[in-house]
Amino acid sequence: MKLDQKHYCIGCRQDYYNHGNPQGVKECWHFKDAKIITVYGIGWWVPQDKASNFFKTKKPTCFSAPGQTAYYTKLPMHLR
């Protein structure tokens, strides 16, 4: 990814390392190799029974937000 794309990391649990942290790590170790892709997101609490329950967005390939939102590269088979 490019430096001007760090805003895509907001919400990822590893974004902590992209900002001043006590460990002195200057950047998330996934940042340089990550690519921005289109994904379909859904909150963990939302039923996956309708395509309209998903939202389309762009995220890095390494994005991780456990316990918050699940991201899929494609809609689940039963909704295509």
Secondary structure as GFF3:
##gff-version 3
##sequence-region A 1 80
A	DSSP	three_ten_helix	3	9	.	.	.	ID=ss1
A	DSSP	three_ten_helix	13	18	.	.	.	ID=ss2
A	DSSP	three_ten_helix	31	33	.	.	.	ID=ss3
A	DSSP	beta_strand	36	43	.	.	.	ID=ss4
A	DSSP	three_ten_helix	51	53	.	.	.	ID=ss5
A	DSSP	beta_strand	55	60	.	.	.	ID=ss6
A	DSSP	beta_strand	69	72	.	.	.	ID=ss7
A	DSSP	three_ten_helix	77	79	.	.	.	ID=ss8
###
